[in-house]
Amino acid sequence: MGKAIGHTGIAMLDDFFIRALVAGIGLALVVGPLGCFVVWRRMAYFGDTMAHSALLGAALALLLDISLMTGVFAVAVLVSLALLALQSRGALPTDALLGILSHSTLALGLVLVAFMTWVRIDLLGFLFGDILSVSRTDIAIIYSGGAIILAVLVLIWRPLLAATVSPELARAEGMNPARSRMIFMLLMAAIIAMAMKIVGILLITSLLIIPAASARRFAASPEQMAALASLIGVLAVTGGLFSSLQFDTPSGPSIVVAALVLFLASLAGFGFRTISRDGQPRANP
């Protein structure tokens, strides 16, 4: 009987819609907690910058004939390091640096893609995702990589949360806010590399921010907000994919629209007040 169940599971995964659903749910479970820190630390523009750099990473991966995820991750890490280096010089405000890096990497990616006339590239797939084309290998990468990301996030949760509330207090307690921030940036780079195929470069930040923003009204603690953000992300993926199937709409944008609907619904709800109105965790979460 066990073999029969195993064969049934494999047969289900042969269906492109089931593979898309499994992949999207796996991604949503990981994106939720990371998105909470994006909201708490007001890093939405940083998320956009990392997402825009994904096109340059994809172009370089095709040029060098390496894995797309590897290329996107490498470029996202380089962009993070470049931001830290430029911030340390203090020449420009952080938002100006992010604007320069964001649009420059996106433009460089588009120019590089235009030069590679010998490679057939689905640019719309990169920009808006192609979740219906995910393979079993993609699913394995999403779940194994997601497990690693969540494990690392659990390890740095306390220092990262303390640094989010007050970097000075975190340093006074012997924590290293700079190190936890760098690790968080690496986790962001990894999730963007994994999410590119699901929702696309232009919509990745939406999946990070909207479920977390929806969850903050109903969370009594930062941990509850992270769990609720994952749940809302799963609902958005499920609702978006079924809507895409029903109305023949693009899958990536449909997922984001479903997340938007859930966010609008959350505005009518009654929330707890342990998470402050601006989305920040309170000093004693």
Secondary structure, 3 states (H helix, E strand, C coil): CHHHHHHHHHHHHCCHHHHHHHHHHHHHHHHHHHHHHHHHCCCHHHHHHHHHHHHHHHHHHHHHCCCHHHHHHHHHHHHHHHHHHHHHHCCCCHHHHHHHHHHHHHHHHHHHHHHCCCCCCCHHHHHHCCHHHCCHHHHHHHHHHHHHHHHHHHHHHHHHHHHHHCHHHHHHCCCCHHHHHHHHHHHHHHHHHHHHHHHCCCCHHHHHHHHHHHHHHHCCCHHHHHHHHHHHHHHHHHHHHHHHHHHCCCHHHHHHHHHHHHHHHHHCCCCCCCECCCCCECCCC
